[in-house]
Amino acid sequence: MLKSIFSSKSSKSIIFLLLTGLILFGKSYSQTRHFPAGAHEIVIANASGVRTDLLKNIAPVVEKSIARGDYPGAVILIGHRGQIIYRGVLGNRRIVPNIAPMRFDTIFDIASLTKIVVTTPAIMQLVEQGRIDLDAPVSQYWPAFAKQGKQSVTIRELLTHTSGLPLDVANPTKKSTSHAVIKKIEQLKLLHSPGSKFLYSDLNFIVLAHLVEMISKERIDHYAQNHIFKPLGMKNTFFTPSEKLRERIAPTELINKKLRWGQVHDPIAYSIGGISGNAGVFSDAKDLGIYAQSLLDGGKLPHVLRDKNNKLDYFLGPLSITKMTTAQTPDSMVDVRGLGWDIDSSYSNRGVLLPTQSFGHTGWTGTSLWIDPVTQTWIVILTSRAHPSPAINNQLAQDRRTIANIVSASLVDVASFNFNNTGKGELSRAYTIINK
């Protein structure tokens, strides 16, 4: 019967009506989805050099998106010249299995922020120690990586996503081991010549983490704890969080009717047990603020944690930080990246006012960090946008840029105007949109 219907003259009309119905249903769903208001805790400091009246515009941006169902809640923390100038706790940290208001100490799966909180600084620490060379081929440290024509890929090209490695490996949802993933990477072929094109790939940072492990003889989670989290006093940052912390953790997505809660969302990291160089870290706003401030302080540890014998005052040196947070991609590329960090690519949430010397990164789950050394400002925005399922449109991307614009517009203690806040990537994207 079905066969006869769809082979009739009216088949095109029936299919059209079915597709139209599905499209309308999708639009209706996106229009009617909403989340409860939840928490509303805003603290704006009375800081000199800041137009604090503008910062009042941040909460309405976020609460509009919460009401529309774009994400259930957010924690926003902003620092300027060593002082917290804004702290916002809005909405809810979870919707299912029950509604729970957002808290400032909520722990989030920070997803790809793992790349710049763990893997990149770990590589730079090894560079400082003379144990790895940015422009050496990966195969110098991992000979088997040279298979399938990958012999010329360098450490720098991995860090800038210009290696030519594909986006991922096959079947990441199946239970696997890190060893099996590494073996798959050895057999991969490049999609383009190294250094010729920007293609964001998680595999770059899985390879980098493997190099850290090979050279340091420490598993990447142990390395991060010993050389980054502990020295900086990041007490709520870790891979594979304890079950005891479950209530504080913002869950992510319902996958196959099971809530991903306290386990990493990223498919590859999840398949290998939650410990990877591309994703897997859980953290809160306070710890990410500590990390951001240390970068602005040239890698200095917080004062209370510095070694009295001056043996450990820095987790990275200022020149290493400058190297990883300034442009490292060829001038011919529109997408500008540092080592690990985003500067002016299509993923950027810099907005249009912060200087192009600023840098940051995002995480797919709804997390972001942006840091500006010119104005000495950092912005942490943490949401769980995939909970309980991702919205059809990722409004968060625009909200990040809007918040960055509000914050940067509020800053009036800018010492000099001898900087640029218009990037070539920004203009390329802007005129592409205009000329469509």
C-alpha positions in Angstrom: 0.0 0.0 0.0 2.7 2.4 1.0 4.6 1.5 -2.2 1.6 2.3 -4.3 1.1 5.6 -2.6 4.6 6.8 -3.0 4.8 5.7 -6.6 1.7 7.6 -7.5 1.7 11.1 -9.2 1.0 12.7 -5.8 4.1 11.3 -4.2 6.0 14.6 -4.5 3.2 16.5 -2.9 3.0 14.0 0.0 6.7 14.2 0.7 6.6 18.0 0.5 3.8 18.1 3.1 5.7 15.7 5.4 8.9 17.7 5.2 7.0 20.9 5.7 5.3 19.5 8.8 8.7 18.4 10.3 10.2 21.8 9.6 7.3 23.6 11.2 7.4 21.2 14.2 11.1 22.0 14.6 10.4 25.7 14.5 7.6 25.3 17.0 9.7 23.3 19.3 12.5 25.9 19.3 10.0 28.7 19.9 8.2 27.0 22.8 11.2 25.5 24.6 12.1 27.5 27.7 13.7 27.0 31.1 12.7 28.3 34.5 14.3 31.5 35.8 16.2 29.9 38.7 19.0 31.8 40.5 19.6 35.5 40.1 22.7 36.5 42.1 24.6 39.5 40.7 27.6 41.2 42.4 29.2 44.2 40.6 32.2 45.7 42.3 32.7 49.5 42.7 35.9 49.5 40.6 37.7 52.6 39.5 38.2 52.7 35.7 35.1 50.7 35.0 31.7 52.0 33.9 29.9 49.6 36.2 26.5 50.8 35.0 27.1 49.0 31.7 27.8 45.7 33.5 24.2 45.6 34.5 23.3 44.7 30.9 25.0 41.3 31.2 22.3 39.5 33.2 19.4 40.4 30.9 21.3 39.0 27.9 21.7 35.7 29.7 18.3 35.5 31.3 16.6 36.1 27.9 18.5 33.1 26.5 17.6 31.0 29.6 13.9 31.9 29.2 14.1 30.9 25.5 15.6 27.5 26.4 19.0 28.1 24.9 20.8 27.0 28.0 19.5 26.4 31.6 21.9 28.6 33.5 25.2 30.3 33.7 28.1 31.4 36.0 29.9 34.5 34.8 33.1 35.8 36.5 35.0 38.8 35.2 38.4 40.1 36.5 40.0 43.4 35.7 43.5 44.5 36.9 43.6 41.8 39.6 40.1 42.5 40.9 36.8 40.7 40.4 34.5 43.2 38.9 31.5 41.0 38.1 30.1 37.8 39.5 26.8 36.5 38.1 25.0 33.3 39.0 21.9 32.8 36.9 19.3 30.1 36.1 19.7 26.5 37.0 22.6 24.0 37.0 20.3 21.2 35.9 16.8 20.6 34.7 16.6 16.8 35.0 16.2 14.6 36.9 15.1 17.5 39.0 15.5 21.3 38.8 18.4 22.6 40.9 19.3 26.3 41.0 22.7 27.4 39.7 25.4 27.9 42.4 28.7 29.8 42.1 30.7 26.7 43.0 29.0 24.6 40.2 31.5 22.4 38.5 31.3 22.1 34.7 32.6 19.8 32.1 34.8 22.4 30.4 35.3 20.3 27.2 37.8 21.8 24.8 39.1 24.3 27.4 41.1 21.2 28.4 43.3 22.1 25.4 44.4 25.4 26.8 44.2 24.7 30.5 46.2 21.4 30.4 47.7 20.3 27.1 49.1 23.6 25.8 50.8 24.7 29.0 52.1 21.2 29.5 53.8 21.4 26.1 55.1 24.9 26.8 56.6 23.7 30.1 58.4 21.0 28.3 59.7 23.6 25.8 61.0 25.6 28.7 62.8 22.6 30.0 64.4 21.9 26.6 62.7 18.6 26.3 60.6 19.4 23.2 61.2 21.6 20.2 58.1 23.4 18.7 59.4 23.0 15.2 60.6 19.5 15.4 58.5 16.8 13.7 56.3 14.7 15.9 58.0 11.6 14.6 61.2 12.7 16.3 59.6 11.8 19.6 57.0 9.3 18.3 58.5 7.5 15.3 55.4 5.5 14.5 53.5 8.7 13.9 55.4 9.1 10.6 53.3 6.4 9.0 51.0 7.3 6.1 52.9 10.4 5.1 52.8 12.2 8.4 56.6 12.4 8.9 56.8 16.2 8.5 54.0 17.3 10.9 55.5 19.5 13.6 54.5 20.3 17.2 53.7 23.9 16.2 51.3 22.6 13.5 49.5 20.5 16.0 49.1 23.4 18.4 47.7 25.7 15.6 45.4 23.1 14.0 47.3 23.2 10.8 48.7 19.7 10.9 46.3 18.3 8.3 45.0 15.6 10.6 41.3 14.7 10.1 38.6 15.7 12.6 38.4 12.5 14.5 38.8 8.7 14.5 36.2 6.2 13.5 33.7 4.8 16.1 34.5 7.1 19.0 31.3 6.1 20.9 32.5 2.5 21.3 34.4 1.6 24.4 38.1 1.8 23.6 41.4 2.5 25.2 43.8 5.4 24.7 46.3 2.8 23.3 43.8 1.8 20.6 43.1 5.4 19.7 46.8 6.1 19.4 47.2 3.1 17.1 44.4 4.5 14.9 46.0 7.9 14.7 49.2 6.2 13.5 47.4 4.8 10.5 45.6 8.0 9.5 46.4 9.9 6.4 46.5 13.7 6.3 43.7 15.7 4.7 46.0 18.5 3.5 49.7 19.4 3.5 51.0 20.4 7.0 50.9 24.2 7.5 48.7 24.9 4.5 45.2 25.1 6.1 43.5 25.7 9.4 41.2 22.7 10.4 40.2 22.5 14.0 40.7 18.9 15.1 40.6 17.2 18.5 43.2 14.7 17.2 45.9 17.4 17.3 45.6 17.6 21.1 45.3 13.9 21.6 48.6 13.6 19.9 50.1 16.4 22.0 48.9 14.8 25.2 50.5 11.5 24.1 53.8 13.4 23.6 53.6 14.9 27.1 53.1 11.4 28.5 55.9 9.9 26.5 58.4 12.7 27.4 57.4 13.3 31.1 56.6 9.7 31.9 53.4 10.9 33.6 49.9 10.3 32.5 48.3 13.6 31.4 45.9 13.8 34.3 48.7 13.2 36.8 50.9 15.7 34.9 48.2 18.3 35.1 47.6 17.8 38.8 51.3 17.9 39.7 52.5 20.8 37.4 49.4 23.0 36.8 46.4 22.5 39.1 48.3 22.0 42.4 50.9 24.8 41.9 48.1 27.2 41.0 45.8 26.2 43.8 43.1 25.0 41.4 41.3 22.8 44.0 38.2 22.2 42.0 39.8 21.2 38.7 40.4 17.6 37.6 39.8 14.8 35.2 37.2 12.1 36.3 35.6 13.9 39.2 34.7 11.9 42.3 31.1 10.7 42.8 31.0 12.7 46.0 31.0 15.9 43.9 28.0 14.8 41.8 25.6 17.3 43.3 27.9 20.2 42.4 28.4 19.1 38.8 26.2 20.5 36.0 25.1 17.5 33.9 25.2 17.7 30.1 23.2 15.7 27.7 20.7 12.9 27.8 22.3 10.3 25.5 20.5 7.1 24.8 18.1 8.0 27.6 20.9 8.2 30.1 22.1 11.5 31.6 25.8 12.3 31.2 26.5 13.6 34.7 30.0 13.7 36.1 31.4 11.9 33.0 32.9 13.8 30.1 30.6 14.5 27.2 33.2 14.5 24.4 32.8 11.2 22.5 36.5 10.4 22.1 37.5 11.3 25.7 34.4 9.4 27.0 35.4 6.3 25.0 38.8 6.1 26.6 37.7 6.7 30.2 37.5 10.5 30.4 41.3 11.3 30.3 42.4 12.9 27.1 44.3 15.9 25.7 41.3 17.4 23.9 38.7 17.2 26.6 37.9 15.7 30.0 38.7 18.4 32.5 36.0 19.6 35.0 36.4 23.0 36.7 34.6 25.9 38.2 34.6 29.7 37.6 36.9 30.5 40.6 39.6 28.1 39.4 39.5 29.3 35.8 39.8 32.8 37.1 42.9 31.9 39.0 44.4 30.4 35.8 43.5 33.5 33.8 44.9 35.9 36.3 48.2 33.9 36.4 48.5 34.2 32.7 48.0 38.0 32.9 50.6 38.0 35.7 53.2 36.5 33.4 52.8 33.0 34.9 53.3 33.9 38.5 51.6 31.7 41.0 49.1 33.3 43.4 51.1 35.0 46.2 50.0 32.7 49.0 51.2 29.7 47.1 54.7 30.9 46.1 57.6 29.0 47.5 59.3 30.8 50.4 62.7 29.6 49.0 61.8 31.0 45.5 62.1 27.6 44.0 58.6 27.7 42.5 57.1 31.2 41.8 56.0 30.6 38.2 54.1 27.7 36.5 55.2 29.3 33.1 57.5 32.1 32.2 56.2 35.4 30.7 57.9 34.8 27.3 56.4 31.3 27.0 52.9 32.9 27.7 53.6 35.5 25.0 54.6 32.9 22.5 51.5 30.7 23.0 49.0 33.7 23.0 50.2 35.6 20.0 49.6 34.8 16.3 51.4 31.6 15.2 49.6 30.9 12.0 50.9 32.0 8.5 49.9 35.6 7.5 48.0 34.1 4.5 45.5 32.4 6.8 42.3 34.3 7.7 41.8 32.3 10.9 44.4 33.5 13.4 45.5 31.1 16.1 48.1 31.1 18.8 49.6 27.9 20.2 46.5 26.2 21.4 44.7 29.5 21.9 42.2 31.2 19.6 42.9 34.8 18.6 40.8 35.7 15.6 39.2 32.7 14.1 35.6 31.8 13.3 35.4 30.3 16.8 36.4 33.6 18.4 34.2 35.1 21.2 36.3 38.3 21.4 33.5 40.5 20.3 34.4 43.6 18.3 35.9 45.9 20.9 38.6 43.9 22.8 42.1 44.3 21.3 43.4 41.7 18.9 46.1 41.0 21.4 43.4 39.2 23.4 43.0 35.4 23.3 40.7 32.7 24.5 38.9 29.4 23.8 35.5 27.8 24.0 34.2 24.4 25.0 31.4 22.6 23.1 29.5 22.0 26.3 29.0 25.7 26.7 32.2 27.0 28.5 34.5 29.8 27.5 37.5 31.8 28.7 38.7 35.1 27.1 41.8 37.0 28.3 43.1 40.5 27.3 46.6 41.6 28.4 46.1 45.1 27.0 43.2 46.0 29.4 44.2 43.3 32.0 40.8 41.7 31.8 39.5 38.2 31.7 36.0 36.8 31.2 34.8 33.3 32.3 31.4 32.2 31.0 30.3 28.7 32.1 27.0 27.1 30.9 25.8 23.6 30.2 24.2 24.3 26.9 23.8 20.6 26.0 21.6 20.0 29.0 19.2 18.2 28.7 19.7 18.4 25.0 21.4 21.1 22.8 19.2 23.9 21.5 18.6 23.9 17.7 20.5 27.2 17.5 23.6 27.9 19.5 22.6 31.3 20.8 25.5 31.1 23.4 28.0 31.9 20.7 26.4 35.3 20.1 25.8 35.9 23.9 29.6 35.4 24.5 30.4 38.1 22.0 27.7 40.4 23.3 29.0 40.0 26.9 32.6 40.7 25.7 31.4 43.9 24.0 29.6 45.0 27.2 32.6 44.3 29.3 35.1 46.0 27.0 32.9 49.0 26.6 32.9 49.4 30.3 36.7 49.7 30.6 37.8 53.3 30.5 41.2 53.0 32.2 42.9 52.0 29.0 46.5 53.4 29.3 47.1 53.8 25.6 45.3 53.6 22.3 48.3 52.2 20.5 46.7 48.9 19.8 44.4 47.3 17.2 40.9 45.9 18.0 40.0 45.0 14.4 41.3 41.7 13.1 41.6 40.4 9.5 39.5 37.4 10.4 36.8 39.6 11.9 36.6 41.7 8.7 36.7 38.7 6.4 33.7 37.2 8.2 31.9 40.5 8.4 32.1 41.3 4.7 31.3 37.7 3.8 28.0 38.1 5.7 27.3 41.5 4.2 27.9 40.4 0.6 25.8 37.3 0.8 
